[in-house]
Amino acid sequence: MDWTAFRLTLSVASCTTAILFALGLPLAAWLARPGGRWRFLIETVVALPLVLPPTVLGFYILWAAGPRTLPGQWYETIFGSRLPFTFQGIVLASVLYNLPFAVRPFAAALAAVDRQLIEASWCLGVSRLATFRRVTFPLAWRGILAGLVLTFAHAVGEFGVVLMVGGNIPGVTRTLSVSIYEDVQALDYASAAHSSLVLVAFAFAVLSLVHLLERKPRSA
């Protein structure tokens, strides 16, 4: 098994999960509120990666980050390099592709919190941020954690969008799923089987954990 690709895969998945926790949780909190103008439009945009082929999403990321677009020019001016075919590029692709796998579970967990408890906290003079920290988050943490676990697991298994945006550069953009594809192309079925077995065992462990988190604790 390609251990360099394995470590790179874990790095991409960890960065993706951390970024989506920081950016996806506020978005999910907004989506979980009752009403909200343009909510349906934002929900549609968030869910797009669920139905779009990874190659389509990867193509648009390549186009948007290219040297002929304003975002691509800004990135090259600030960082002195182009975004495609870099570690940062595949992290960006992973974040966009995994957006619904984080935001949707977050929003479902936050929406399930009893609204009366939140409003009672506001009536007692507690700020919205403090209410979220002291009331909403502690009651929704199981669903939020399940979303983080799903995001991490899905990022580990990504193939199409990572290959489109990052290519197959050893030690830079070659993740474990891309390494398996390369092993099959080279007829190295033994190495592909070992790597695939690792991913199967990982997927089984992750799904078991998610099911445990989604189970409601029994009341005494």
Residue pairs with C-beta under 8 A, 6 or more apart in sequence:
1 176
1 179
1 191
1 194
1 195
1 198
2 174
2 176
2 179
2 191
2 195
4 170
4 171
4 174
5 170
5 174
5 175
5 176
5 178
5 179
6 176
6 195
6 198
8 87
8 171
8 172
8 173
8 174
8 175
8 176
9 156
9 175
9 176
9 177
10 156
11 87
12 87
12 90
12 91
12 94
12 155
12 158
12 162
12 175
13 94
13 152
13 153
13 155
13 156
14 152
15 91
15 94
16 91
16 94
16 95
16 98
16 151
16 152
16 155
17 102
17 148
17 151
17 152
17 155
19 91
19 95
20 95
20 98
20 99
20 102
20 103
20 148
20 151
21 102
21 148
23 95
24 99
24 102
24 103
24 106
24 147
25 106
25 144
27 42
27 46
27 103
28 102
28 103
28 104
28 106
28 107
28 110
29 106
29 107
29 110
29 132
29 136
30 36
30 42
31 39
31 42
31 43
31 46
31 103
31 107
32 106
32 107
32 108
32 110
32 111
34 115
46 99
46 100
46 103
46 104
47 100
47 104
48 100
49 57
49 96
49 97
49 98
49 99
49 100
50 100
53 160
54 97
54 158
54 159
54 160
54 161
54 164
55 160
55 161
55 164
57 93
57 96
57 97
57 161
57 164
58 93
58 160
58 161
58 162
58 163
58 164
58 165
59 164
61 84
61 89
61 92
61 93
61 96
61 161
61 164
61 165
62 84
62 164
62 165
63 69
64 71
64 72
65 71
65 72
65 75
65 82
65 83
65 84
65 89
65 92
65 165
66 72
66 82
66 84
67 73
67 76
67 82
72 82
72 83
75 82
75 83
76 82
83 89
83 92
84 165
84 166
85 165
85 166
85 167
85 169
85 172
85 173
86 166
86 172
86 173
87 166
87 172
87 173
89 165
89 166
89 173
90 162
90 165
90 166
90 173
90 175
92 165
93 161
93 162
93 164
93 165
93 166
94 155
94 158
94 161
94 162
96 161
97 158
97 161
98 151
98 154
98 155
98 158
101 147
101 150
101 151
101 154
102 147
102 148
102 150
102 151
103 147
104 147
105 143
105 144
105 146
105 147
105 150
106 143
106 144
106 147
108 143
109 140
109 141
109 142
109 143
109 144
109 146
109 147
110 136
110 140
110 143
110 144
112 140
112 143
113 135
113 136
113 139
113 140
114 139
117 135
117 139
118 131
118 135
118 136
121 130
121 131
121 134
121 135
122 128
122 131
126 134
126 135
137 144
142 213
142 214
143 213
143 214
145 213
146 210
146 213
146 214
149 206
149 209
149 210
149 213
150 206
150 210
152 206
153 202
153 203
153 206
153 207
156 176
156 199
156 202
157 177
157 199
157 203
158 175
158 177
159 175
159 177
159 178
159 181
162 173
162 175
162 177
162 178
163 178
163 181
166 172
166 173
166 175
167 173
168 174
168 178
168 182
174 182
176 195
176 198
176 199
177 199
179 195
180 192
180 195
180 196
180 199
183 189
183 191
183 192
183 195
184 192
